[in-house]
């Protein structure tokens, strides 16, 4: 099956929510969990997934993705195997598939619970 992949991120570990995320939240929005990639940060709030994508050599240029949960039609998770070093998550959305790889520091089953909390 060919997938239209819109985005592909690797979440390395859970982090405290950075200021650049808290500055763009609505007054009635709260962050459940935040994760970092090598240069980017993603936060799951009670309303949406926010990803700040650092671009360019210095990373000062930022692109912000905001995905309301109502746009997620379904998801799948796959735990890491013997050879795989990351677990895999796929979110099917209106714009395509978002692939998220989870490093060993991120528990895929806890991530499942997070998705259930925000999407159902």
C-alpha positions in Angstrom: 0.0 0.0 0.0 1.5 3.4 -1.0 1.1 6.0 1.7 1.1 9.8 1.1 3.5 10.7 3.9 3.0 14.3 5.0 5.6 14.4 7.8 8.1 12.1 9.4 9.6 12.7 12.9 11.6 10.8 15.5 10.7 11.6 19.1 13.9 10.9 21.1 12.6 11.6 24.6 10.0 13.3 26.7 10.9 16.8 27.8 9.5 19.7 29.8 7.4 22.0 27.6 9.6 24.7 26.1 8.7 28.3 26.3 8.3 28.6 22.5 5.3 26.2 22.8 3.8 27.8 25.9 3.9 31.2 24.2 1.5 30.0 21.4 -1.1 28.2 23.5 -4.7 29.4 23.8 -5.8 30.5 27.2 -7.9 27.3 27.6 -5.2 25.0 26.3 -2.9 22.8 28.4 0.0 20.6 27.4 -0.1 16.9 28.3 3.3 15.8 27.0 6.2 17.3 25.0 8.9 15.4 23.1 12.1 16.5 21.4 13.6 15.3 18.1 17.2 16.2 17.2 16.3 19.8 16.5 12.5 20.0 16.8 9.9 19.9 19.5 6.4 18.5 19.6 3.7 19.0 22.2 0.4 17.2 22.7 -2.2 19.5 24.2 -5.8 19.0 25.1 -6.7 20.5 21.7 -4.0 19.7 19.1 -0.5 18.4 18.3 2.0 21.3 17.8 5.3 20.7 16.2 8.0 23.3 15.9 10.3 22.4 13.0 13.7 24.2 13.2 15.1 24.8 9.7 18.3 26.0 8.1 21.9 25.7 9.3 21.4 27.6 12.6 17.8 26.4 13.3 16.6 29.9 13.8 14.0 29.6 11.1 11.0 27.8 12.5 7.9 26.3 10.9 5.0 25.5 13.2 2.6 22.7 12.5 -0.7 22.6 14.3 -2.8 19.5 13.9 -6.3 19.6 15.6 -7.1 16.1 16.8 -10.4 16.1 14.9 -8.2 15.8 11.7 -6.9 12.4 12.8 -9.0 9.6 11.4 -7.0 6.7 12.8 -3.6 5.7 14.1 -1.4 2.6 14.4 1.5 1.8 16.7 4.2 -0.8 16.4 6.7 -1.6 19.1 10.4 -2.0 18.4 11.6 -5.5 17.6 15.0 -7.2 18.0 16.5 -5.5 15.0 14.4 -2.3 15.0 15.7 0.4 17.4 12.5 2.5 17.2 8.8 2.0 17.7 6.6 3.4 14.9 3.4 5.4 15.1 1.3 6.4 12.1 -1.4 9.0 12.2 -3.9 9.0 9.2 -5.1 12.6 8.8 -7.0 14.7 6.2 -3.7 15.8 4.6 -1.9 12.4 4.6 0.0 10.2 6.9 2.2 11.5 9.6 4.9 9.0 10.7 6.5 9.2 14.1 9.3 7.0 15.2 9.8 6.7 19.0 13.3 6.1 20.4 13.7 3.5 23.2 13.4 6.3 25.8 9.7 6.8 24.8 7.4 4.0 25.8 5.1 3.1 22.8 2.3 1.8 25.1 2.3 5.1 27.1 2.2 6.9 23.8 -0.8 4.8 22.8 -2.6 5.9 26.0 -1.8 9.5 25.1 -3.3 9.1 21.7 -6.4 7.5 23.2 -6.7 10.4 25.6 -6.5 13.1 23.0 -8.2 11.5 20.0 -11.1 9.5 21.4 
